[in-house]
């Protein structure tokens, strides 16, 4: 088992420029995702779980269309992409997006650990094709990864109480420790 942790957005998206992702309350999604990924590497390595990061700093380029291939070449068996959601300021909660039945158990494992750690509302796991954006079913390139893959929308950067959770180191540690426990069970 080797887990790819992909910190969403950052350098390399959108014509190799820097993509901050969603912005809320003076925070950028790319920074939060990176903090979560770095904590994940630290927690997982202590738990004896191999980890690969698609980017480990805001200066490291990771073209968004190539992150699944990078993980495959690094020998990863599982892929989790870390993001923050954004909507109107009253919307809050955690959700996980997956592509097909093969990915669903992994998405449920990730969602379960995230809900326990973030303690916002549980928006459940969602199949990618059920989400319509700009008139078309969503198609996320990171979910092209050949093994179990999912995209975790940790919480809403656009919501004040969710933001407190997103920047909490204790929440990040609780998430990855919870996921490590589930993986080692
Ligand atoms: Zn995102």
Backbone and ligand atoms as CSV (ligand in chain L), in Angstrom:
chain,resi,resn,atom,element,x,y,z
A,1,UNK,N,N,0.837,-1.200,0.000
A,1,UNK,CA,C,0.000,0.000,0.000
A,1,UNK,C,C,0.873,1.251,0.000
A,2,UNK,N,N,0.577,2.149,-0.898
A,2,UNK,CA,C,1.270,3.444,-0.929
A,2,UNK,C,C,0.233,4.494,-1.313
A,3,UNK,N,N,0.125,5.518,-0.472
A,3,UNK,CA,C,-0.942,6.496,-0.649
A,3,UNK,C,C,-0.396,7.752,-1.317
A,4,UNK,N,N,-1.005,8.151,-2.407
A,4,UNK,CA,C,-0.705,9.466,-2.987
A,4,UNK,C,C,-1.607,10.500,-2.324
A,5,UNK,N,N,-0.988,11.510,-1.729
A,5,UNK,CA,C,-1.737,12.648,-1.199
A,5,UNK,C,C,-1.471,13.835,-2.124
A,6,UNK,N,N,-2.536,14.273,-2.761
A,6,UNK,CA,C,-2.425,15.383,-3.726
A,6,UNK,C,C,-2.987,16.651,-3.092
A,7,UNK,N,N,-2.125,17.611,-2.858
A,7,UNK,CA,C,-2.576,18.924,-2.378
A,7,UNK,C,C,-3.139,19.692,-3.565
A,8,UNK,N,N,-4.435,19.896,-3.574
A,8,UNK,CA,C,-5.104,20.521,-4.715
A,8,UNK,C,C,-4.548,21.910,-5.044
A,9,UNK,N,N,-4.614,22.233,-6.344
A,9,UNK,CA,C,-4.207,23.566,-6.838
A,9,UNK,C,C,-2.707,23.787,-6.653
A,10,UNK,N,N,-2.246,25.030,-6.562
A,10,UNK,CA,C,-0.821,25.304,-6.462
A,10,UNK,C,C,-0.199,25.551,-7.820
A,11,UNK,N,N,1.134,25.428,-7.855
A,11,UNK,CA,C,1.868,25.748,-9.074
A,11,UNK,C,C,1.693,24.640,-10.108
A,12,UNK,N,N,1.441,25.055,-11.358
A,12,UNK,CA,C,1.339,24.075,-12.428
A,12,UNK,C,C,-0.037,24.008,-13.037
A,13,UNK,N,N,-1.035,24.444,-12.305
A,13,UNK,CA,C,-2.377,24.500,-12.874
A,13,UNK,C,C,-2.473,25.687,-13.843
A,14,UNK,N,N,-3.443,25.619,-14.696
A,14,UNK,CA,C,-3.776,26.753,-15.569
A,14,UNK,C,C,-2.536,27.377,-16.234
A,15,UNK,N,N,-2.049,26.728,-17.251
A,15,UNK,CA,C,-0.920,27.241,-18.024
A,15,UNK,C,C,0.315,27.478,-17.169
A,16,UNK,N,N,0.542,26.568,-16.230
A,16,UNK,CA,C,1.741,26.590,-15.391
A,16,UNK,C,C,1.808,27.785,-14.462
A,17,UNK,N,N,0.739,28.569,-14.361
A,17,UNK,CA,C,0.719,29.642,-13.375
A,17,UNK,C,C,0.377,29.083,-12.012
A,18,UNK,N,N,0.356,29.949,-11.025
A,18,UNK,CA,C,-0.003,29.521,-9.674
A,18,UNK,C,C,-1.504,29.664,-9.499
A,19,UNK,N,N,-2.156,28.558,-9.113
A,19,UNK,CA,C,-3.596,28.551,-8.921
A,19,UNK,C,C,-3.896,28.479,-7.421
A,20,UNK,N,N,-4.382,29.561,-6.835
A,20,UNK,CA,C,-4.654,29.543,-5.387
A,20,UNK,C,C,-5.888,28.728,-5.028
A,21,UNK,N,N,-6.710,28.359,-6.025
A,21,UNK,CA,C,-7.975,27.690,-5.720
A,21,UNK,C,C,-8.970,28.689,-5.163
A,22,UNK,N,N,-9.905,28.188,-4.366
A,22,UNK,CA,C,-10.916,29.074,-3.790
A,22,UNK,C,C,-10.292,29.931,-2.693
A,23,UNK,N,N,-10.869,31.104,-2.501
A,23,UNK,CA,C,-10.339,32.053,-1.516
A,23,UNK,C,C,-11.472,32.434,-0.577
A,24,UNK,N,N,-11.185,32.507,0.717
A,24,UNK,CA,C,-12.198,32.926,1.685
A,24,UNK,C,C,-11.553,33.380,2.977
A,25,UNK,N,N,-12.029,34.498,3.512
A,25,UNK,CA,C,-11.516,34.978,4.798
A,25,UNK,C,C,-10.019,35.213,4.786
A,26,UNK,N,N,-9.482,35.619,3.633
A,26,UNK,CA,C,-8.045,35.879,3.539
A,26,UNK,C,C,-7.205,34.615,3.394
A,27,UNK,N,N,-7.858,33.470,3.264
A,27,UNK,CA,C,-7.125,32.208,3.108
A,27,UNK,C,C,-7.260,31.688,1.684
A,28,UNK,N,N,-6.244,30.947,1.243
A,28,UNK,CA,C,-6.280,30.333,-0.084
A,28,UNK,C,C,-6.314,28.809,0.057
A,29,UNK,N,N,-7.177,28.216,-0.778
A,29,UNK,CA,C,-7.348,26.763,-0.769
A,29,UNK,C,C,-6.023,26.017,-0.976
A,30,UNK,N,N,-5.195,26.507,-1.887
A,30,UNK,CA,C,-3.933,25.806,-2.195
A,30,UNK,C,C,-3.050,25.691,-0.958
A,31,UNK,N,N,-3.025,26.737,-0.121
A,31,UNK,CA,C,-2.208,26.713,1.103
A,31,UNK,C,C,-2.767,25.718,2.110
A,32,UNK,N,N,-4.084,25.715,2.255
A,32,UNK,CA,C,-4.721,24.799,3.208
A,32,UNK,C,C,-4.490,23.355,2.765
A,33,UNK,N,N,-4.692,23.103,1.470
A,33,UNK,CA,C,-4.501,21.741,0.941
A,33,UNK,C,C,-3.062,21.272,1.170
A,34,UNK,N,N,-2.114,22.180,0.973
A,34,UNK,CA,C,-0.702,21.821,1.172
A,34,UNK,C,C,-0.430,21.483,2.638
A,35,UNK,N,N,-0.969,22.290,3.547
A,35,UNK,CA,C,-0.782,22.014,4.983
A,35,UNK,C,C,-1.364,20.647,5.341
A,36,UNK,N,N,-2.544,20.366,4.806
A,36,UNK,CA,C,-3.159,19.047,5.074
A,36,UNK,C,C,-2.280,17.917,4.519
A,37,UNK,N,N,-1.746,18.089,3.312
A,37,UNK,CA,C,-0.923,17.043,2.688
A,37,UNK,C,C,0.359,16.803,3.487
A,38,UNK,N,N,1.000,17.882,3.923
A,38,UNK,CA,C,2.254,17.738,4.676
A,38,UNK,C,C,2.004,17.052,6.017
A,39,UNK,N,N,0.901,17.393,6.665
A,39,UNK,CA,C,0.543,16.716,7.915
A,39,UNK,C,C,0.276,15.237,7.646
A,40,UNK,N,N,-0.367,14.952,6.510
A,40,UNK,CA,C,-0.659,13.563,6.153
A,40,UNK,C,C,0.606,12.741,5.989
A,41,UNK,N,N,1.597,13.340,5.335
A,41,UNK,CA,C,2.866,12.619,5.146
A,41,UNK,C,C,3.503,12.302,6.503
A,42,UNK,N,N,3.509,13.290,7.368
A,42,UNK,CA,C,4.113,13.122,8.701
A,42,UNK,C,C,3.378,12.040,9.500
A,43,UNK,N,N,2.059,12.108,9.539
A,43,UNK,CA,C,1.272,11.139,10.325
A,43,UNK,C,C,1.406,9.731,9.738
A,44,UNK,N,N,1.280,9.627,8.416
A,44,UNK,CA,C,1.310,8.304,7.785
A,44,UNK,C,C,2.680,7.649,7.950
A,45,UNK,N,N,3.744,8.432,7.811
A,45,UNK,CA,C,5.064,7.822,7.929
A,45,UNK,C,C,5.278,7.302,9.338
A,46,UNK,N,N,4.766,8.024,10.336
A,46,UNK,CA,C,4.854,7.538,11.722
A,46,UNK,C,C,4.032,6.279,11.913
A,47,UNK,N,N,2.961,6.124,11.100
A,47,UNK,CA,C,2.084,4.945,11.207
A,47,UNK,C,C,2.572,3.799,10.314
A,48,UNK,N,N,3.705,4.001,9.642
A,48,UNK,CA,C,4.260,2.951,8.793
A,48,UNK,C,C,3.577,2.806,7.441
A,49,UNK,N,N,2.925,3.881,6.983
A,49,UNK,CA,C,2.239,3.860,5.682
A,49,UNK,C,C,3.053,4.699,4.694
A,50,UNK,N,N,3.375,4.106,3.553
A,50,UNK,CA,C,4.138,4.824,2.520
A,50,UNK,C,C,3.284,5.923,1.893
A,51,UNK,N,N,3.930,7.051,1.624
A,51,UNK,CA,C,3.223,8.226,1.106
A,51,UNK,C,C,3.995,8.817,-0.060
A,52,UNK,N,N,3.263,9.322,-1.029
A,52,UNK,CA,C,3.838,10.132,-2.104
A,52,UNK,C,C,3.033,11.424,-2.191
A,53,UNK,N,N,3.724,12.561,-2.260
A,53,UNK,CA,C,3.041,13.856,-2.413
A,53,UNK,C,C,3.228,14.362,-3.842
A,54,UNK,N,N,2.163,14.825,-4.472
A,54,UNK,CA,C,2.295,15.396,-5.813
A,54,UNK,C,C,2.978,16.753,-5.772
A,55,UNK,N,N,2.845,17.456,-4.642
A,55,UNK,CA,C,3.626,18.682,-4.436
A,55,UNK,C,C,3.829,18.859,-2.939
A,56,UNK,N,N,5.033,19.323,-2.563
A,56,UNK,CA,C,5.301,19.468,-1.137
A,56,UNK,C,C,5.692,20.896,-0.776
A,57,UNK,N,N,5.523,21.819,-1.732
A,57,UNK,CA,C,5.734,23.237,-1.427
A,57,UNK,C,C,4.946,24.058,-2.442
A,58,UNK,N,N,4.868,25.374,-2.199
A,58,UNK,CA,C,4.145,26.217,-3.164
A,58,UNK,C,C,5.023,26.593,-4.350
A,59,UNK,N,N,6.301,26.132,-4.327
A,59,UNK,CA,C,7.199,26.397,-5.451
A,59,UNK,C,C,7.354,25.182,-6.362
A,60,UNK,N,N,6.795,24.048,-5.944
A,60,UNK,CA,C,6.943,22.823,-6.728
A,60,UNK,C,C,5.821,22.726,-7.754
A,61,UNK,N,N,6.189,22.605,-9.020
A,61,UNK,CA,C,5.202,22.547,-10.084
A,61,UNK,C,C,4.601,21.151,-10.185
A,62,UNK,N,N,3.289,21.094,-10.261
A,62,UNK,CA,C,2.583,19.806,-10.414
A,62,UNK,C,C,1.411,20.030,-11.363
A,63,UNK,N,N,1.661,19.888,-12.684
A,63,UNK,CA,C,0.577,20.117,-13.654
A,63,UNK,C,C,-0.629,19.247,-13.329
A,64,UNK,N,N,-1.809,19.849,-13.322
A,64,UNK,CA,C,-2.985,19.169,-12.782
A,64,UNK,C,C,-3.355,17.930,-13.593
A,65,UNK,N,N,-3.150,17.965,-14.907
A,65,UNK,CA,C,-3.511,16.815,-15.732
A,65,UNK,C,C,-2.544,15.649,-15.588
A,66,UNK,N,N,-1.394,15.857,-14.930
A,66,UNK,CA,C,-0.391,14.798,-14.837
A,66,UNK,C,C,-0.249,14.185,-13.463
A,67,UNK,N,N,-1.074,14.651,-12.519
A,67,UNK,CA,C,-0.875,14.204,-11.137
A,67,UNK,C,C,-1.226,12.732,-10.946
A,68,UNK,N,N,-2.223,12.250,-11.649
A,68,UNK,CA,C,-2.579,10.834,-11.540
A,68,UNK,C,C,-1.455,9.948,-12.094
A,69,UNK,N,N,-0.859,10.385,-13.218
A,69,UNK,CA,C,0.253,9.621,-13.816
A,69,UNK,C,C,1.477,9.615,-12.908
A,70,UNK,N,N,1.755,10.780,-12.315
A,70,UNK,CA,C,2.885,10.885,-11.391
A,70,UNK,C,C,2.731,9.886,-10.250
A,71,UNK,N,N,1.532,9.806,-9.717
A,71,UNK,CA,C,1.262,8.892,-8.598
A,71,UNK,C,C,1.426,7.438,-9.047
A,72,UNK,N,N,0.952,7.152,-10.263
A,72,UNK,CA,C,1.073,5.800,-10.802
A,72,UNK,C,C,2.547,5.423,-10.954
A,73,UNK,N,N,3.324,6.352,-11.518
A,73,UNK,CA,C,4.752,6.083,-11.706
A,73,UNK,C,C,5.481,5.942,-10.379
A,74,UNK,N,N,4.969,6.582,-9.342
A,74,UNK,CA,C,5.595,6.484,-8.006
A,74,UNK,C,C,5.172,5.203,-7.288
A,75,UNK,N,N,4.357,4.395,-7.945
A,75,UNK,CA,C,3.970,3.108,-7.362
A,75,UNK,C,C,2.837,3.191,-6.356
A,76,UNK,N,N,2.056,4.262,-6.436
A,76,UNK,CA,C,0.958,4.422,-5.472
A,76,UNK,C,C,-0.176,3.441,-5.767
A,77,UNK,N,N,-0.819,3.000,-4.682
A,77,UNK,CA,C,-1.979,2.113,-4.816
A,77,UNK,C,C,-3.291,2.868,-4.623
A,78,UNK,N,N,-3.245,3.952,-3.854
A,78,UNK,CA,C,-4.440,4.749,-3.547
A,78,UNK,C,C,-4.127,6.219,-3.782
A,79,UNK,N,N,-5.175,6.979,-4.086
A,79,UNK,CA,C,-4.985,8.413,-4.381
A,79,UNK,C,C,-6.056,9.209,-3.642
A,80,UNK,N,N,-5.627,10.223,-2.893
A,80,UNK,CA,C,-6.597,11.148,-2.301
A,80,UNK,C,C,-6.170,12.578,-2.612
A,81,UNK,N,N,-7.073,13.328,-3.193
A,81,UNK,CA,C,-6.805,14.723,-3.520
A,81,UNK,C,C,-7.507,15.598,-2.486
A,82,UNK,N,N,-6.753,16.570,-1.940
A,82,UNK,CA,C,-7.262,17.395,-0.838
A,82,UNK,C,C,-7.674,18.772,-1.358
A,83,UNK,N,N,-8.905,19.135,-1.093
A,83,UNK,CA,C,-9.440,20.431,-1.543
A,83,UNK,C,C,-10.297,21.065,-0.455
A,84,UNK,N,N,-10.661,22.343,-0.685
A,84,UNK,CA,C,-11.681,23.015,0.119
A,84,UNK,C,C,-12.825,23.360,-0.820
A,85,UNK,N,N,-14.024,23.331,-0.289
A,85,UNK,CA,C,-15.196,23.690,-1.053
A,85,UNK,C,C,-15.468,25.191,-0.914
A,86,UNK,N,N,-16.319,25.720,-1.777
A,86,UNK,CA,C,-16.717,27.127,-1.678
A,86,UNK,C,C,-18.129,27.281,-2.202
A,87,UNK,N,N,-18.918,28.105,-1.527
A,87,UNK,CA,C,-20.298,28.391,-1.944
A,87,UNK,C,C,-20.726,29.642,-1.189
A,88,UNK,N,N,-22.015,29.822,-1.001
A,88,UNK,CA,C,-22.500,30.925,-0.179
A,88,UNK,C,C,-22.020,30.754,1.257
A,89,UNK,N,N,-21.963,31.836,2.020
A,89,UNK,CA,C,-21.290,31.780,3.321
A,89,UNK,C,C,-21.995,30.903,4.349
A,90,UNK,N,N,-23.267,30.533,4.119
A,90,UNK,CA,C,-23.983,29.702,5.098
A,90,UNK,C,C,-23.759,28.209,4.872
A,91,UNK,N,N,-23.234,27.835,3.690
A,91,UNK,CA,C,-23.073,26.414,3.362
A,91,UNK,C,C,-21.817,25.865,4.026
A,92,UNK,N,N,-21.938,24.698,4.672
A,92,UNK,CA,C,-20.778,24.123,5.342
A,92,UNK,C,C,-20.826,22.604,5.243
A,93,UNK,N,N,-19.697,21.980,5.532
A,93,UNK,CA,C,-19.675,20.521,5.596
A,93,UNK,C,C,-18.587,19.882,4.751
A,94,UNK,N,N,-18.536,18.561,4.891
A,94,UNK,CA,C,-17.482,17.729,4.288
A,94,UNK,C,C,-18.111,16.782,3.276
A,95,UNK,N,N,-17.484,16.647,2.112
A,95,UNK,CA,C,-17.965,15.671,1.134
A,95,UNK,C,C,-16.780,15.080,0.374
A,96,UNK,N,N,-16.999,13.901,-0.191
A,96,UNK,CA,C,-15.940,13.220,-0.944
A,96,UNK,C,C,-16.501,12.764,-2.284
A,97,UNK,N,N,-15.736,13.042,-3.337
A,97,UNK,CA,C,-16.165,12.722,-4.701
A,97,UNK,C,C,-15.364,11.519,-5.216
A,98,UNK,N,N,-16.071,10.582,-5.844
A,98,UNK,CA,C,-15.426,9.397,-6.410
A,98,UNK,C,C,-16.004,9.161,-7.801
A,99,UNK,N,N,-15.319,8.302,-8.585
A,99,UNK,CA,C,-15.771,8.083,-9.967
A,99,UNK,C,C,-16.715,6.905,-10.092
A,100,UNK,N,N,-16.294,5.709,-9.673
A,100,UNK,CA,C,-17.163,4.539,-9.900
A,100,UNK,C,C,-17.127,3.598,-8.708
A,101,UNK,N,N,-17.855,2.504,-8.822
A,101,UNK,CA,C,-18.061,1.579,-7.691
A,101,UNK,C,C,-16.736,1.114,-7.096
A,102,UNK,N,N,-15.747,0.971,-7.928
A,102,UNK,CA,C,-14.437,0.506,-7.469
A,102,UNK,C,C,-13.815,1.493,-6.458
A,103,UNK,N,N,-14.111,2.780,-6.641
A,103,UNK,CA,C,-13.532,3.822,-5.785
A,103,UNK,C,C,-14.358,4.089,-4.529
A,104,UNK,N,N,-15.603,3.635,-4.516
A,104,UNK,CA,C,-16.534,4.063,-3.458
A,104,UNK,C,C,-16.095,3.652,-2.044
A,105,UNK,N,N,-15.617,2.384,-1.840
A,105,UNK,CA,C,-15.185,2.031,-0.475
A,105,UNK,C,C,-14.069,2.951,0.046
A,106,UNK,N,N,-13.147,3.299,-0.828
A,106,UNK,CA,C,-12.048,4.206,-0.454
A,106,UNK,C,C,-12.607,5.603,-0.146
A,107,UNK,N,N,-13.529,6.075,-0.966
A,107,UNK,CA,C,-14.157,7.381,-0.722
A,107,UNK,C,C,-14.887,7.376,0.624
A,108,UNK,N,N,-15.540,6.276,0.944
A,108,UNK,CA,C,-16.283,6.198,2.209
A,108,UNK,C,C,-15.342,6.164,3.411
A,109,UNK,N,N,-14.196,5.509,3.232
A,109,UNK,CA,C,-13.188,5.476,4.295
A,109,UNK,C,C,-12.670,6.894,4.575
A,110,UNK,N,N,-12.350,7.602,3.504
A,110,UNK,CA,C,-11.827,8.974,3.613
A,110,UNK,C,C,-12.894,9.899,4.207
A,111,UNK,N,N,-14.095,9.794,3.688
A,111,UNK,CA,C,-15.195,10.635,4.178
A,111,UNK,C,C,-15.445,10.374,5.674
A,112,UNK,N,N,-15.447,9.115,6.065
A,112,UNK,CA,C,-15.697,8.769,7.470
A,112,UNK,C,C,-14.655,9.392,8.393
A,113,UNK,N,N,-13.388,9.291,8.003
A,113,UNK,CA,C,-12.317,9.857,8.830
A,113,UNK,C,C,-12.422,11.382,8.862
A,114,UNK,N,N,-12.778,11.981,7.734
A,114,UNK,CA,C,-12.860,13.450,7.651
A,114,UNK,C,C,-14.025,13.984,8.479
A,115,UNK,N,N,-15.155,13.310,8.414
A,115,UNK,CA,C,-16.337,13.761,9.175
A,115,UNK,C,C,-16.045,13.728,10.680
A,116,UNK,N,N,-15.373,12.652,11.121
A,116,UNK,CA,C,-15.033,12.525,12.544
A,116,UNK,C,C,-14.073,13.624,12.994
A,117,UNK,N,N,-13.151,14.010,12.105
A,117,UNK,CA,C,-12.115,14.981,12.483
A,117,UNK,C,C,-12.594,16.425,12.336
A,118,UNK,N,N,-13.282,16.712,11.241
A,118,UNK,CA,C,-13.662,18.101,10.938
A,118,UNK,C,C,-14.872,18.521,11.782
A,119,UNK,N,N,-15.794,17.607,12.012
A,119,UNK,CA,C,-16.983,17.865,12.836
A,119,UNK,C,C,-17.791,19.057,12.345
A,120,UNK,N,N,-17.928,19.136,11.024
A,120,UNK,CA,C,-18.879,20.072,10.422
A,120,UNK,C,C,-20.072,19.213,10.020
A,121,UNK,N,N,-20.797,19.530,8.944
A,121,UNK,CA,C,-21.882,18.619,8.589
A,121,UNK,C,C,-21.397,17.586,7.568
A,122,UNK,N,N,-22.049,16.427,7.584
A,122,UNK,CA,C,-21.666,15.318,6.706
A,122,UNK,C,C,-22.481,15.396,5.421
A,123,UNK,N,N,-21.848,15.815,4.328
A,123,UNK,CA,C,-22.537,15.933,3.043
A,123,UNK,C,C,-22.415,14.652,2.215
A,124,UNK,N,N,-21.731,13.661,2.768
A,124,UNK,CA,C,-21.703,12.343,2.149
A,124,UNK,C,C,-20.705,12.190,1.012
A,125,UNK,N,N,-20.695,10.992,0.428
A,125,UNK,CA,C,-19.875,10.743,-0.762
A,125,UNK,C,C,-20.751,10.976,-1.990
A,126,UNK,N,N,-20.143,11.493,-3.040
A,126,UNK,CA,C,-20.903,11.825,-4.248
A,126,UNK,C,C,-20.190,11.263,-5.467
A,127,UNK,N,N,-20.968,10.663,-6.345
A,127,UNK,CA,C,-20.375,10.170,-7.583
A,127,UNK,C,C,-20.137,11.356,-8.517
A,128,UNK,N,N,-18.937,11.373,-9.083
A,128,UNK,CA,C,-18.509,12.472,-9.953
A,128,UNK,C,C,-19.557,12.821,-11.015
A,129,UNK,N,N,-20.095,11.766,-11.666
A,129,UNK,CA,C,-20.998,12.004,-12.795
A,129,UNK,C,C,-22.331,12.618,-12.369
A,130,UNK,N,N,-22.628,12.577,-11.048
A,130,UNK,CA,C,-23.890,13.154,-10.568
A,130,UNK,C,C,-23.769,14.659,-10.327
A,131,UNK,N,N,-22.538,15.174,-10.432
A,131,UNK,CA,C,-22.306,16.599,-10.175
A,131,UNK,C,C,-22.206,17.325,-11.521
A,132,UNK,N,N,-23.103,18.279,-11.727
A,132,UNK,CA,C,-23.121,19.008,-13.001
A,132,UNK,C,C,-22.458,20.371,-12.806
A,133,UNK,N,N,-21.413,20.627,-13.596
A,133,UNK,CA,C,-20.768,21.943,-13.555
A,133,UNK,C,C,-20.713,22.485,-14.973
A,134,UNK,N,N,-21.147,23.720,-15.120
A,134,UNK,CA,C,-21.185,24.367,-16.441
A,134,UNK,C,C,-21.926,23.482,-17.449
A,135,UNK,N,N,-23.037,22.883,-17.002
A,135,UNK,CA,C,-23.906,22.124,-17.887
A,135,UNK,C,C,-23.446,20.728,-18.232
A,136,UNK,N,N,-22.279,20.304,-17.686
A,136,UNK,CA,C,-21.749,18.980,-18.017
A,136,UNK,C,C,-21.450,18.200,-16.744
A,137,UNK,N,N,-21.544,16.851,-16.809
A,137,UNK,CA,C,-21.143,16.072,-15.634
A,137,UNK,C,C,-19.663,16.331,-15.324
A,138,UNK,N,N,-19.361,16.440,-14.055
A,138,UNK,CA,C,-17.987,16.711,-13.625
A,138,UNK,C,C,-17.063,15.570,-14.061
A,139,UNK,N,N,-15.865,15.916,-14.516
A,139,UNK,CA,C,-14.852,14.911,-14.860
A,139,UNK,C,C,-13.517,15.424,-14.321
A,140,UNK,N,N,-13.050,14.815,-13.243
A,140,UNK,CA,C,-11.835,15.268,-12.563
A,140,UNK,C,C,-10.655,14.423,-13.023
A,141,UNK,N,N,-9.598,15.068,-13.527
A,141,UNK,CA,C,-8.475,14.293,-14.077
A,141,UNK,C,C,-7.779,13.472,-12.996
A,142,UNK,N,N,-7.771,13.952,-11.750
A,142,UNK,CA,C,-7.107,13.161,-10.692
A,142,UNK,C,C,-7.786,11.812,-10.492
A,143,UNK,N,N,-9.075,11.730,-10.825
A,143,UNK,CA,C,-9.795,10.466,-10.652
A,143,UNK,C,C,-9.526,9.491,-11.799
A,144,UNK,N,N,-8.675,9.893,-12.767
A,144,UNK,CA,C,-8.209,8.950,-13.789
A,144,UNK,C,C,-7.227,7.941,-13.205
A,145,UNK,N,N,-6.746,8.194,-12.001
A,145,UNK,CA,C,-5.808,7.264,-11.341
A,145,UNK,C,C,-6.377,5.843,-11.396
A,146,UNK,N,N,-5.538,4.854,-11.774
A,146,UNK,CA,C,-6.083,3.503,-11.993
A,146,UNK,C,C,-6.541,2.761,-10.736
A,147,UNK,N,N,-5.987,3.087,-9.574
A,147,UNK,CA,C,-6.432,2.434,-8.332
A,147,UNK,C,C,-7.521,3.242,-7.673
A,148,UNK,N,N,-7.931,2.850,-6.449
A,148,UNK,CA,C,-8.945,3.626,-5.726
A,148,UNK,C,C,-8.528,5.095,-5.582
A,149,UNK,N,N,-9.430,5.987,-5.973
A,149,UNK,CA,C,-9.116,7.423,-5.963
A,149,UNK,C,C,-10.346,8.193,-5.511
A,150,UNK,N,N,-10.092,9.287,-4.798
A,150,UNK,CA,C,-11.205,10.164,-4.426
A,150,UNK,C,C,-10.687,11.570,-4.202
A,151,UNK,N,N,-11.608,12.512,-4.219
A,151,UNK,CA,C,-11.282,13.910,-3.955
A,151,UNK,C,C,-12.062,14.351,-2.718
A,152,UNK,N,N,-11.318,14.716,-1.675
A,152,UNK,CA,C,-11.932,15.143,-0.423
A,152,UNK,C,C,-12.106,16.657,-0.409
A,153,UNK,N,N,-13.350,17.080,-0.301
A,153,UNK,CA,C,-13.642,18.496,-0.062
A,153,UNK,C,C,-13.762,18.615,1.459
A,154,UNK,N,N,-12.638,18.987,2.080
A,154,UNK,CA,C,-12.517,18.928,3.538
A,154,UNK,C,C,-13.633,19.714,4.243
A,155,UNK,N,N,-13.830,20.967,3.819
A,155,UNK,CA,C,-14.860,21.842,4.394
A,155,UNK,C,C,-14.920,23.085,3.503
A,156,UNK,N,N,-15.788,24.018,3.857
A,156,UNK,CA,C,-15.991,25.207,3.008
A,156,UNK,C,C,-15.128,26.383,3.467
A,157,UNK,N,N,-14.264,26.817,2.580
A,157,UNK,CA,C,-13.413,27.973,2.867
A,157,UNK,C,C,-14.260,29.254,2.911
A,158,UNK,N,N,-15.446,29.172,2.366
A,158,UNK,CA,C,-16.352,30.326,2.307
A,158,UNK,C,C,-17.205,30.458,3.574
A,159,UNK,N,N,-17.054,29.509,4.506
A,159,UNK,CA,C,-17.867,29.533,5.735
A,159,UNK,C,C,-16.961,29.743,6.954
A,160,UNK,N,N,-17.324,30.687,7.798
A,160,UNK,CA,C,-16.474,31.058,8.933
A,160,UNK,C,C,-16.167,29.905,9.881
A,161,UNK,N,N,-17.178,29.116,10.251
A,161,UNK,CA,C,-16.903,28.050,11.227
A,161,UNK,C,C,-16.132,26.904,10.579
A,162,UNK,N,N,-16.374,26.649,9.310
A,162,UNK,CA,C,-15.574,25.640,8.601
A,162,UNK,C,C,-14.113,26.088,8.488
A,163,UNK,N,N,-13.902,27.379,8.243
A,163,UNK,CA,C,-12.522,27.882,8.091
A,163,UNK,C,C,-11.690,27.634,9.344
A,164,UNK,N,N,-12.318,27.809,10.522
A,164,UNK,CA,C,-11.604,27.563,11.779
A,164,UNK,C,C,-11.089,26.121,11.799
A,165,UNK,N,N,-11.917,25.204,11.309
A,165,UNK,CA,C,-11.530,23.791,11.291
A,165,UNK,C,C,-10.439,23.539,10.248
A,166,UNK,N,N,-10.548,24.222,9.107
A,166,UNK,CA,C,-9.594,23.994,8.012
A,166,UNK,C,C,-8.170,24.381,8.393
A,167,UNK,N,N,-8.018,25.369,9.261
A,167,UNK,CA,C,-6.664,25.825,9.620
A,167,UNK,C,C,-6.174,25.210,10.923
A,168,UNK,N,N,-6.947,24.310,11.501
A,168,UNK,CA,C,-6.554,23.702,12.771
A,168,UNK,C,C,-5.629,22.510,12.536
A,169,UNK,N,N,-4.429,22.588,13.130
A,169,UNK,CA,C,-3.493,21.472,13.018
A,169,UNK,C,C,-4.069,20.230,13.700
A,170,UNK,N,N,-4.785,20.450,14.811
A,170,UNK,CA,C,-5.376,19.313,15.531
A,170,UNK,C,C,-6.389,18.581,14.653
A,171,UNK,N,N,-7.156,19.323,13.870
A,171,UNK,CA,C,-8.130,18.697,12.971
A,171,UNK,C,C,-7.402,17.877,11.897
A,172,UNK,N,N,-6.351,18.467,11.329
A,172,UNK,CA,C,-5.590,17.747,10.288
A,172,UNK,C,C,-5.027,16.442,10.846
A,173,UNK,N,N,-4.424,16.531,12.028
A,173,UNK,CA,C,-3.826,15.332,12.633
A,173,UNK,C,C,-4.913,14.293,12.912
A,174,UNK,N,N,-6.050,14.755,13.453
A,174,UNK,CA,C,-7.140,13.810,13.763
A,174,UNK,C,C,-7.611,13.099,12.496
A,175,UNK,N,N,-7.684,13.845,11.380
A,175,UNK,CA,C,-8.114,13.226,10.123
A,175,UNK,C,C,-7.145,12.125,9.686
A,176,UNK,N,N,-5.874,12.480,9.600
A,176,UNK,CA,C,-4.919,11.499,9.066
A,176,UNK,C,C,-4.726,10.332,10.026
A,177,UNK,N,N,-4.754,10.596,11.331
A,177,UNK,CA,C,-4.651,9.489,12.286
A,177,UNK,C,C,-5.865,8.572,12.173
A,178,UNK,N,N,-7.034,9.165,11.988
A,178,UNK,CA,C,-8.250,8.363,11.825
A,178,UNK,C,C,-8.183,7.522,10.554
A,179,UNK,N,N,-7.673,8.120,9.488
A,179,UNK,CA,C,-7.562,7.381,8.218
A,179,UNK,C,C,-6.510,6.274,8.343
A,180,UNK,N,N,-5.398,6.580,9.002
A,180,UNK,CA,C,-4.350,5.563,9.198
A,180,UNK,C,C,-4.900,4.381,9.990
A,181,UNK,N,N,-5.684,4.678,11.045
A,181,UNK,CA,C,-6.295,3.595,11.832
A,181,UNK,C,C,-7.191,2.733,10.962
A,182,UNK,N,N,-7.992,3.380,10.119
A,182,UNK,CA,C,-8.894,2.619,9.242
A,182,UNK,C,C,-8.117,1.778,8.234
A,183,UNK,N,N,-6.986,2.323,7.735
A,183,UNK,CA,C,-6.179,1.595,6.750
A,183,UNK,C,C,-5.448,0.417,7.385
A,184,UNK,N,N,-5.024,0.604,8.623
A,184,UNK,CA,C,-4.260,-0.458,9.297
A,184,UNK,C,C,-5.173,-1.479,9.969
A,185,UNK,N,N,-6.480,-1.215,9.968
A,185,UNK,CA,C,-7.409,-2.124,10.666
A,185,UNK,C,C,-7.560,-3.428,9.889
L,1,ZN,ZN,ZN,-10.156,22.718,-5.227
